[in-house]
Structures are given as C-alpha cells and as structure tokens.
C-alpha cells in the first residue's frame, strides 16, 4: 500500500472517530496522516478540530498556523487561531486576527459563518451577527448560519428575533442539535420554561452526549424550582464532561432552594452548601478552562431568603469568585484603576442591570441620578442589562456618560476602566451574572455595594456597603464582609409612584364587603415554611377572610407555595381555599386599585418589601410590619418607623398575628391608621439628606481610596 493510500485510510478513520466524538483517537489518526502528507490541508484542519475539542488550545493554534502556511487565505485556519487566542487569554491578538479574517475576502457562506463564530467567542456579537447575515445572503439555506444567527440575537437581548432564526434553522435541518439548544436558551430568557424544556429534550434526543443541552435544561428546571431535576441534569452533564466548570459551579450553588418545602432541613442544606463550596474551591485551586464563564451561572441570590446569618457562606462564595476572576484579569492587559491626580470632581461609576422602571432603579438609583450635586459628583452609568424604557432614556440624558450593552466581559471591563473612576458602585450584586463577574474584579480604587439586593456580597473586591439608619440593627456591621455605612433615614431619595389606579373586579378577586381583605404581595420565595404557621394563626383568629397571593411569572413557583400552604392548613384541620387565594400578577394600576380596596397588607416575614411598603403608604393601606434580624427583613418596618407608625411593627409571631387581627376587625383603629399614614407619608419622599451624606462619603473616600 502506498503512503497516499495509507494516509487516506488513516484520514477516514479519523473522520469516523470525530463522528463518534472520540477526539483522542481522531487526533492520533490525523497526526499519522500529516506525518505521511505534511501539506494535507484537510488533515491539518481536522487535527486542529480534534485538539480544539480536547481544549488543547496552544497545540490547536500551532496546527492551524501550519495550515495557514499552506493556504494563507484559509478562513477556517485563521478562525482556529483567533478562537485559541481567546481561550488562551490574549484577546488583543485575537481581535487582530478577527480583523484580518474580514480582510481575507471570504467568498462562501461557510467562510462567513467561521468568521462569525470567531467573533462570537471574542464576545463581539454585533460583528458576529453581521457575518452570519452575510453567510445567509450567500446561502439562504445554510442551517448552521441561521442557528448561529439566533445565538447572536439572543446574546444581544433579542430573544424574540432569535426564536425566528432558530425556527428557520430547524425548518432547514431539524436534526441540528445546536439550534434546539439555542431555542431553549431564548425561550428560557422569555420565561417560557415549558417550551424551553421541550427544546432541550429534542436536543438531547439528537445528541445524547451534549453537556450544553443538559445544562440548558438544568437551568430551566432550576428557574422552575425543580431542584431534583436540576441536579439530575447537572450530574449527567458532569458525567459527560467532568471538567465542565459551569456544571460544577451550578451543582454547588444550585443547592440553595428557591421555594422551600415544609420538610426541608435548613441546617442540613446549609451544611451541604458549605461542603460543596469547599469542594469547588479545592477543585478550582488550579486554573480551569473557561472558568470565568461559570461565575454567576448560578448565584447565591436565594440564600438571602433564609433568615439566617449568611456572611460566612457568602464569603466562601465571594472569595472563590474573586480568585477565579482575578486569574482572568491577570491574563489581560487591563489598565490599573485611576493613578493620575484627581481634578476635584469625583468620578463615580454605577454598574447595573436594572436601569429601567424596576424596583432597584425606582428606590435607589433614580434619586442619585436626579439629585446628586453634579458640580461635585460626575456619574457614569454602565447598563449591563437588556431592558430599556423611558426611564433608561431619561437616565442616559442625565449623566456624564452612559455605556449600553450587550457586550462581552472584556468589553465591559475596558469601558469601565477607560473612565478612570474614583469609585465604582454595584447596586444589586447577586441578581445578574454579568454584574457579579464585574464586581469580583478590581476596576476602581474604591468599590461599593448597596441594598438593591439587601445582603452582604461576601466579595473581597467590595470595600463598602451602603445601607440606611432606618433599616439596620445595632450589631449590623457583623452581618457584612464590607465596611458598613448607614445613610440618614431611609438612605434614599425617591418619588411617589405616578400611577392611576383601576378599581378591582369583585368577580376576579372574590371580594365581599363582609370579609377582611389581606394582601400578601410577596414573590413565592419570600414565604419561608417556618412562618406558615403565622398565616394559619391569622386565619384561625379571623375566621373567614381573603388572603390574596399573587401568581409569579414562573407559575410553578407559585404552585409550590400554594401546595405547601394547602398542606399546612390541612394539618390544622382548615381548608386553605376558605381563607387564601392566588390571583394573576397585577400591573401597577390594578395593584394600586386593590391596595385602595384592601383592609391591610401583610409584610413578608424575613425578607420585607420596600417599594411595596411605599406604594401601600401612597394608597393609605395599613401594613402589618415585621422587624427582622437583618437588613432584608427590616425594610417595611423602617418605612413605618420613619412615618412614626411603630405601633404597626411586630417583633414576634404572636404580636404579628394580634396586630393583623386587630387591623382586620377594628374598623376605628384601621381608619386611624389610614389617617395617620395620609398625614405622615410625605416624609418618605424627596428626602435629600441621604444624598448630601452620600456626596460627603464619595468625596471622602475618593481622597483616601479603600481598595
């Protein structure tokens, strides 16, 4: 047999191994092919593919470089070089190669798709989209280009457009697993979790070894509160790819339940979480490929809904997140935080995914943007979220600079560092993966968190936590890994909601004039099972009544709460439906109308609601407040104390039940409370004292950086 015939047999053996996803065998066969035919471009490109799949990026780049020596205009080889440079951490060189790719005169749809894939790995999704569009213009039936276009659109915050692209890809090639995975991701972003699960299942049927499909489905299960299905899929993904950092990170953090069951052993669950974090920390003692993408894949957000001291657990998570992100930062030529002389005006950056009409914006950020002295403080907003509305437009026009997404992590880092900030503020760490990754880096001399998510971050990279006098107990500093600063009063300057109420439909809410109407407006995860007995006790005290809960956008979470309450009431010989009901989540006008009709609002024990308390005050609705152990459980009580209505704040379950019963039964007392609320609620709004204190704080720490 000639060398050519031997090489040909080895080459086809390598292709068979690729089809089986046996990448080590494929590499062996292609190496042998290249040894016989050193200038075989197909053999070199397939050898690079086998090395890429094994995450041996330096070797893959070297092989692709040999291919370029044979064909200097080969798009696929240049794309491998760019992709490997991204994985190796040299984004500057990768950008240069991507720029060269565009100049190589790509002629085919495959060429443009390869260029788009290189831009995607670089995190330049707009450029990737343009490349996929050019591929489709050349070949409208290129299914992979349509699928990759869908992924780019989804990452650009356009999930509806992404779905159309995936549908087109599936019409052309229903057997393309990647299109079903992407479709599942877009559906999850749109909160269509049932449809997302079906898409992931189709991808798994087409490609059973796919860890991406398993992880996508796992995250959909997680967002539906199905922890068992979540863990099963994550473990299956790990069985396929044991070194998948996202899966290992998710397995550790996914142990925090969203809506707990009555028989949850909270102490055991927290001990398991600590053990998993310790195991993950040990495994990540050495650097892992793509590890920065795992940070924030699942966050410890739901830990805050356990009324326990969380600092130790959050410090374990935060230390690990900072270690991983610091390794990523150390590999990149990022300019150090401000080291030039200051000019007198304090440069303050704010990184948030909630610069739109959402609670973080309404409670905290809007007052800062509108009320801080612009002669002293220059604000720079970094909008890492996908939502835009009139509030976003207003914010853009009222700050020194406004950087919008979507962008890749490195692009956000470059944008932030380029402003040479004195102080960088993260209002809601833990609610968004991009924010968490950025907050785990050192990008400014002083870095600050505040109570958009009312819990310590546990991040060594965060120096200060801004809270409020009205919210914190005397021992508050012990709850924080950061230095705590309490601003005056409610710590914010907010305005009343501009909502025109709509009267509720009695048929929808089962309203009866002879039954007390008690609003329970918290999201399902705000109701801890250890406090279910309080609701049972209120039902016993009042007899027939209407406790109105609201269905969450993830209906399965509300169903879990409903089933738990039904079982808890049944154990006491009561029927939940005689006392409580779940109604659709209400838009602001309808919710305000319901608050105006209700007799009282039940504060959620353990994790209170600030914006809801302000809205209730606007409507003159008495609140049964709860003063918890931590900031997150003292928001409504802080509002009530600020109005001088401390008689509406309970500190024990027994007092909470008694106060609810009195407000429901005693119409004179209830009316007195309404009158006092109406007379005193103005003190809640337009308070500039926190802004003046914040200006002083910013000026002080800008002169003496903390990081």
N, C-alpha and C positions, 0 to 999 in steps of 0.2 A: 504494500500500500504506500502510495506517495505521501510526502509531507502534506501536500494540499488535501488529499483525501482524509488523512488522519486529523488535520486541523478542522476540516468540515464536520467530521463526526463529533469531535470534541465540542465544536461550536453548538451543534444542535443538542448535544447532551446538556450543555449549559442553559440553552433556552428551555429545555424540559425542566431543569432544576428551578429556573426562575418561575415557571408556571406553578411549580409545587411550593414556591416560597422557601425553597431550600437554598438560601443565599450562600452559605459556605461552600456547598458543592458547586454551585454556579460559578463562584469565584475561582475555584480550582480549575474547572473546565476552561473558563475564558483565559486564565493565566497560561494554561497549556497551549491554547490556541494562539495567543500572542507570541509565545516562545517560538512557535513554528512560522507564524506570519506576523512579524512585528509591525507591519504597516496596515494591518486589517482594521479599518475604522469601525466596522460593526462590532468586532471582538472587543476593542478598547472601550467603546461606549457601553457595551453590556457589562464589561468588567467594572466600569465606573458605577453602573447601576447596582451591581451586587455589593460593592463596597459601600455605597451610599446607604443601602438598606441595612447594612450592619453597623452604620454610624461610625465608619472609619473614614472620617472626612478628609484628613490630610492625604491618605492614600488615594481616595477618590479624586481629589484635586490634582494629584500628581498624574494619575492615569488620564484625566481629562486634558491636562496640559500636553501629554504625549499626543492625544488625538488632535489637538489644535496644531501641533507641529506638522501633522499630515494634511489637515484641512483647516487653514487659518480662519475660514469663514463659517465653520460648523457651529450652528446656533446651539445645538444640544450640548456640545462640549463646553462652550463658554458658559452656558447656564449652570452646568455642574460646578464649574469653578466659582461662579457667583454664589450659588447655594452653599457650597462648602465654606466659603469665606464668611458667610453669615453665621453658620454653625460654629466656626472657629473663633468668632468674636471680632473679626476685622470688617466692620460694616463700611468703613471708608473705602477700603479696597473693593468690597462687594458693590458699592454704589458705582464705582468707576467701571467695573466690569459690566454692570447693567447698562450704563451709558454707552459702552462700546457695543453691547448687543443690539441696541436700537440702530446703531450706525452700520451694522453688518449687512444691510439690505436684505432683511428676511423676506422670503417670497411665498412661503406656504403657510397654511393655517397651523400646521404643527410647529413651525418656527415661531409664529406669534404666540402660540399657546405656551411654548417653552419660556419665552421672554416674560409672559405674564406670570408664570409660576415663579420665576426668579424674583420678580418684583413683589409677589405675594410673600415669599419667605423673608424678603427685606422689610416687609411691613408697609410697602408703598402701594396701597390698594387702589388708589385712583389710577396710577400708571398701569397697574395690573389690569384693571377694567378696560382701559384703552387698548391694551394689547389683545385681550380676549375679543373685544369688539372688532378689531382688525382681522382676527382669525375667522370670526363668523362672517364677516363681509366677504372673505375669500372662499369660505366653505360653510354655507348656512346649515349644513347637516353634520357639522363637527360636534358630536355629543359632548365630548370632554371639554371643549371650549365653552359650551353653554353651561355645563356644570360648574366649571371654574369661575365663569362669569357670575353665577349665582353666589358662590362663596365670597367673591369680591364685594358684591352688592350687600350681602349680609353683614360683612365686616365694616361696610360704610354706613351701616344703620338704616338700610333699606330692605327690610325683610320681605315686604310685600312684592317688591320687584324681584327679589331673589327667588321667591316661590315660582314666579312666572318663568324664570330662567331654568329652574330645576324641572318644571313641568315640560318645558321644551326638550331638555336633555333626555328625560325619560320617554318622551314620545319618539325620539330618535333611537334610543338604546335603553330599553327598560332593564337591561342586565348590568347597568353601570352602578356598582355599589356606592361610589363616591357621591353620586347625585342624590341617592336616598339618604345618606348621612347628612349632606348639606341641607337637604329639605327638612330633615328632622331638626337640625340646628335652627333654621329660620322659623319653623313652627314653634319651637320652644321659646324663641325670642318674642313671638307673638302670643305666647301663653296658651297656645292650642296644644296642650300636652298630650291629649289622647291621640290626635293626628300625628304628633311627633313620635310617639311610641310605635305607632303602626309603620312609620317610615324607617325607624331604626330596625324594627323587626324584619322589614323587607331587605335592608342592607345586610343584616346578619344571615338571612337565608341565602343571599347571593354570595357572601364571603364570610363563612363562619369564623375564620381566624381573626377577623378585623377587630383590633382593640379599639379603634376610633368609634366604630358603631356601638360597641358595648359601653364605652364611656359616655357617648352621647345619650344612650338610653338610660344609663345610670343617673346622669344629671337630671333628666326629665323625671325619673322616679323620685329623686331627691326633692325636686321642687313640688312634687305632689305629696310629699311627706311619707312616702313608702320606703322606709329605711331598710327593710329586709330585701326588697327587690333591688334597691340601690346597691347594697353591699354584695349581693349575689353577682350583679353585673360587673362591679369593680374587681371582685376576686377572679372572675372569669377573664377579664382583660389582663390582669396581672399574671394569670397562668399562661396567657399567650405571650405577653411581653413583660417579663419580671422586672425590668429596669425602667418601666414607664413611670416617670416622676409624677405626672398628673394623677395617675391611678393611686400611687402610694399616698400622695398628699390628700386626695379625696377620701381614701379609706380612713385616714386618721381624723380629719375634720368632719367627715360625714357622720360620725358617731354622735354628734350633737343633734338631738331630735328637734323637729320644728313644732309639732303639736304632740305633746306627751300623752301617754295613756295613763289610766288610773293606777296600773300596777307597775309603772316604771320605778326601778330602784335608782333614784337620782344619785345617791352617793356612789353606787357601783358604776354607774355610767360615767361619772366624772373621773373616777379612778381609772377606768378603761381609757378615757380620753388622754389622761396624763401618761399612761403607759404607751399608747400609740404615738403620742408626740415624742416621747423619749426614744422609741424605736426609730421613728422617722429621723430624728436628729442624729442618731448614731449612723444610720444609713447614708445621710447626707453629709457626713464628716468629710467625704471626698466629693469632688465636683461631679455632677451628672449632666449629661447632655440635655439641653433644653430646660434645665431646672427652673429658670426664672418664669417660664410659662405656667408652672404649677402653682406659684404663689398667687393666691386669690381664686384659684379654680373652685375651691370651696373655702369660705371664710368662717371664722368663729362667730358670725353675726348672731346666731340664735342662742349662744351662750348667755347673752345679756338677759334673756327671758327666764333664766333661772335665778331666783332671788338668793344668790349665794355670793360670797366674795370671789371674784373671778380673776383678780390680779395675777395670781401665781400661774394659772393656766394660760392666760393671755400673754404673760411674759415668756413662757415656753414657746408659744407660737411666734411671738414677735421677735424673739432672739433668733429663731430659725429663719424667719422671713428675711430679716436683715442680713444674716450670714449669706444666704443664697443671693440676694440682690446685690450685696457688696461685692461678691465674686464677679457678678455680671458687670458691675460698674468698674471694677479694677481692670477689666479686659478692654475697656473702651477709652479712647482719648477724649474724656469729658473735662471741660474747663472747670477748675475748682470754683466753689462758691465765692462770692464777692471778696476781692482782696485789694480793691482800689479805694482811695479815700472817698468818704461819703460827702454828699453835697448839701445835706441838711434835711431834704425831704426823704422820708422813709419809704423805701420801695417794698411793697407788700404784695406777694402773690397769693392767690386763692385757687386751689385745685378742687374742683367739684364736678360730680356727675349730675347735679341737681340744680342747675341754673335755669329753672323754669318754674311754673306755678305749682311747686311742690312744697311740702312742709318745711324742709331744710331752708329753702330759699325764703319762704314767707316768714319763718320765725327768726332767722338769724341774718342771712346774707343780704337780703334786700335793704334792711336797715343800715348795714355797713356801707353798701354802695351809695345809698342816698344820703347818709348822714355824717360820714367821717369827713373831717376837715381836709379838703384837697390841697390846701397850702402846706399841710404837714404830712399827709399820707397819700402816696400815689399807689392806686390799686391796679393790679394786673390779674385778669381772670383767665383761667385755663379750663375750658368747658370740655371735660373728657367724656361726657355723656352723649346720647343720641337724641334727646328730646329738645325741641325748640318750640317756643310760643312767643306771645307778645312780651312776656317778662324777659325772655332771652334777648329779644331785640332791645328792650329798654336797658338791660344790663350792658349790652355792647356799646351803647351810646353814652354811658355814664361812668366809664372807667378809662384809665390811661391807655390800656391795651386789652384786647380780647382775642385769645387764641382758641380756635374751634377745632374740633375733630371731625371725623375719626382719624387717628394717627397711630402709628406703631409706638411701642415703648421708647425706643431710641429717639424718635422724632419728638415725643413729648419732653423727654429729658433735655434735648437740645433747645427746645422752645423755652423751657423754664430757666435753664442756666443762662441763656442769652440775655435775660432781663437783668442779670446781676443783682438779684434780690437781697435785701437785708433780712426779710422774714418770709417764710412760706407757711401758709395756713391750709390745713385739711379739715373741712368742717364735718365730714361724715365718714371717717375711716372705718372700713368693715362692711360698707354697703355696696361696694363696687370693686371689682378685681383690679382695674387699672389704677384706681386711687390707692389701693393697698400696696401695689408694686412700687408706685412712685414714692409713697410715704415711707417705704422701707429703705430708701436711698437718702444720702446726704446731698441735698441740692441747694441749700441755703445755710447761712451761718446759724440761724435760729429757726426751728421748725415747731409748729404749733398745731394742736388739735382742739376741737371744741365739740359741743354736745349735739351736733346733728345726729350722731349716734351716741347716746349718753352713757358711754362706758370707756374706761381706760383702754388705750391701744395696746399696751404691752410692748411697744416698739422702742428699742434703744435710740432710734433715729429721731424720735419726737421728744422735744425738750419741755414743752409746757402744755397744760390742758386748761382751757378757759371754761369756767362754769359761772355760776351765779350765787349770790348770797342767799337767795330765797330757796335754793334747791339743795344745799349741802348741809349734812350733819356736822357736829363739832369735830369728829375724827376723820373727816373726808380725805385728808392727804394720804392716809394709809390705804385708800382704795385705788390709788393711781401710781403708775410707774413714772409718770411725768411730774414735774413741779406744778402744783395746782395754783391757779389764780382765780379768785371769785370776783366777778364784776358786780357792781351795785344792783340791787333789786332783782329783776328777772334776767339781768345780764344781756338784754337785747332791746332794740328799739323797733317795734313792729306796729303795723297799722291795722285797724279793723278790716275784716273781710268786706268786700263790696259785692254782696250777694243779695239778690231779690228773692225772697223765699216763695215757695209754692206750697199751698196747703196740701197736706197728705190726703190720699184717698182712703176713707174709712174701710172700704172693702178689702184693699190690699193689706192693710196693717191690722185688720180685725179690731179697729178702735171701738171702744164702748165707753160712754161717759161715766159708767158706774165702776169701771175697773182702772186702777192705777196703771199708768204707762211709764215704764222704766227703760231707759235706753242703755244698751250695752254695746258701745260702738267700737270696741277694740278688734284688731285683727285676731284670727283664731289662736296664733301662737302667744298672744298676750295673756291667755287664760291658763294658769297653771293648775294641775289637778288637785294640788293640796288646798286650793281655795274654792273648789267646787262646793264644799260644804257651806260656805258663806251664802251662795246663791240658794241652796236648799233651805237654809235657815230663814232667808228673806221670804221665800215662798211660804214657809210654814207660818211666819209672823203675819203675812198679809192675807193669806188665803188666795182667792182668785185674783190674778193680776196679769199684766202683759210685760214680760221682759223681752225686749226686742234686740236680737242679734242680727248682724249683717253678713251676708254671704261674701266671702273673699273671692278675688278673681280666680284663684286656684280653688275651685269648688270642693275638691277632695279634702282640703284642709278644714273647711267649714263642716263638711260631713263628719270628719273625725271628731271635731269638737261636739257636734250635735249628738253623735252616738255615745260619746263619753258622758255628756250631761244626762242623756236619757237613761243610761245605765245607773248613774249616780242617784238620780231622783228615784228610780225604781227600787233601789236598795233601801230607800227610806219610805217605801210604800206610796210614792207620788208618781203622777204621770207628768213628764216634762212638758208635754204639749198643752197641759192645763195652765201652765204658768209662763212658758217661754215659747218663742217662735223665731225663725230665721227668715229674713226678707232680703230681696236683692240689694246689693250695694247701691247707695243712692248718690246721685250727683248733688253738688253743693246746694242748689236751690231747694230740692226736695228734702235734703237732710236738715237744712235750716228750718223749713216748714215743720218738719217732725219735731225738732227741738222746741219750737214755739208751742207745740201742742202737748208735749210730754210733761210729766209731773217731776221727774228727776232724771239725772244721769249718773250711772254707777261707774266710778273711776276704776280702771283695771288695776287690781292689786299686784304689786311687784314691779310692773312696768307701766307707768302712767302715760297720759296723753296731754301734751302741751297745747298744740293747736286746737284740739277738740275742746279743751277747757276754755280757751279764749273764745271759741265760737259759741260755746254754751253761755258764757258770760254775755256775749252780744245779744243772745236770744233771751236773756233773763232766766235761764234754766238753772235751778239749784243742782249742785254736784255733791254726791257723797264722796268726799275726797279720802284718799289713803296716804298717810305719811310713811313711806317705806324706809329701808335701811340705807339705800343708795340713791344717788342722783336720779337714776332711771325710774325709781319708784316714788319720786317727790315732786314731779312736775306740776300736776294739778293742785296738789296741796300748796305748792309755792304760789300759784296763782291765787288761791283762796286766801292765804295769809296776806298776800300783797293787797287784797281788797279789804282786809280786816274782817274776814269771814272765817275765823279759825274755828268757830263752832260747827262748821261743815267738814272738819278734818278729823278722821278717826285714826287711832293708832293701834287698835286691837280689833280682831274679828267681831267680838261681841259689840263693841262700840259702833262698828261699821253697820252691822245688822240693825241695831237700835236706831241709828240715825236714818237709815233707809226707811224703816218702818214709820218713824215719826214724820218724815217728809211726805210719805205717801198718804198717811192717814190724817195728819193735822193740817187742814187747808189754811188755817190762820198763820201757822208757822211758815208754811210753804210760801204764802203770799208775802210775809215779812221778809223772807229770804230773797224773793224776787225784787222787792222794793229796794233792799239794801244793795243787791247786785246792780240794779239800774242806777243807783245813786253813786256807786263807787267804781264802776268798771272803767271809767275813763283813765284811771291811774295805770291801767295795763298797757296803754298805747302811747306812742310818741315820747317815750321816756329817753331823753338824751344823756342822762347820767352815765349809763354803761358805755356810750360812745366816747364821752370825754375821758373816762377811765381807760378805755381801750387805746385811745390816742396816746395817752401818757405811757401806757405799757409798751406800745410799739416803739415810741421814741426812746424809752429807757433801754430796752433790750437791743435795739439797733446800735446803741453806743457800746454795749457790753454783750456781744454775741454769746450764746449758750452752747452751741454745737461743738 
